Structure formats: structure tokens, C-alpha cells
């Protein structure tokens, strides 16, 4: 029975890892992709606006 107790943790970790990978793959693209892209684009636009605003005040 020692071999069972030795194999359980790696098997549990492997199952968990496969589950995480499946979730990552399923959430790529689809309906959420447009929303996520819009959020990232808005954050980049704000960052760029702040950067340009500080560049104007420095100059």
C-alpha cells in the first residue's frame, strides 16, 4: 500500500494541472475576448494620455 500513498500526490497534482490548462484554453477567445481587448486598449490609452500629459508639462 506504500506505492498508493506515493502515487496519490502526483496524480492529484496532474489532474489539477490539466484542469487549469483546460480553463485557460477555454477562456481564450470567444465572447470574452472582445471585452478583455477593450479593457486592455482603454488601460493603454489612459497610460499613453498620462505619459503625453507629463511630457508636455516637462517640456
C-alpha positions as CSV (number, residue, x, y, z in Angstrom):
1,X,0.0,0.0,0.0
2,X,3.0,2.3,0.2
3,X,3.0,2.7,-3.6
4,X,-0.6,4.0,-3.5
5,X,0.3,6.7,-1.0
6,X,3.4,7.5,-3.1
7,X,1.4,7.9,-6.3
8,X,-1.6,9.9,-5.0
9,X,0.0,13.3,-4.7
10,X,1.5,13.4,-8.2
11,X,-1.8,12.1,-9.7
12,X,-3.8,14.7,-7.8
13,X,-1.4,17.4,-9.0
14,X,-1.6,16.2,-12.6
15,X,-5.4,16.3,-12.6
16,X,-5.4,19.8,-11.1
17,X,-2.8,21.0,-13.7
18,X,-4.9,19.5,-16.5
19,X,-7.9,21.3,-15.2
20,X,-6.1,24.6,-15.0
21,X,-4.9,24.2,-18.6
22,X,-8.4,23.4,-19.8
23,X,-9.8,26.6,-18.1
24,X,-7.0,28.7,-19.7
25,X,-7.7,27.3,-23.1
26,X,-11.5,27.6,-22.8
27,X,-11.2,31.3,-21.8
28,X,-9.1,32.3,-24.7
29,X,-11.1,33.9,-27.5
30,X,-14.9,33.8,-27.8
31,X,-17.3,36.4,-26.4
32,X,-14.9,37.5,-23.6
33,X,-12.1,38.2,-25.9
34,X,-13.6,41.5,-27.3
35,X,-14.3,42.7,-23.7
36,X,-10.9,41.8,-22.5
37,X,-9.3,43.5,-25.5
38,X,-11.4,46.6,-24.9
39,X,-10.3,46.8,-21.3
40,X,-6.6,46.5,-22.2
41,X,-7.0,49.1,-25.0
42,X,-8.6,51.5,-22.6
43,X,-5.9,51.0,-20.0
44,X,-3.2,51.5,-22.6
45,X,-4.9,54.7,-23.9
46,X,-5.0,56.1,-20.3
47,X,-1.4,55.3,-19.7
48,X,-0.4,56.9,-23.0
49,X,-2.5,60.0,-22.2
50,X,-0.8,60.3,-18.8
51,X,2.6,59.9,-20.4
52,X,1.9,62.5,-23.0
53,X,0.5,64.9,-20.4
54,X,3.6,64.6,-18.3
55,X,5.8,65.0,-21.3
56,X,4.1,68.3,-22.2
57,X,4.5,69.7,-18.6
58,X,8.2,68.6,-18.6
59,X,9.0,70.4,-21.8
